[in-house]
Amino acid sequence: MVSVILDNLAAGASYHEILNSYPSLSSQDIHAAIAYAAELARERVVSLRIRSA
């Protein structure tokens, strides 16, 4: 359902429109979907040790 929410937001749908289209959702669900997408998109820096041969 996260992708459905994000697709709707990306298409310009308002929270109100999404909630009307999917009555089982709450505004908290929309916030959670955005937070989840932000976490997935966050860049991580991983330090790697390079061992010499």
Secondary structure, 3 states (H helix, E strand, C coil): CHHHHHHHHHCCCCHHHHHHHCCCCCHHHHHHHHHHHHHHHCCCCCCCCCCCC
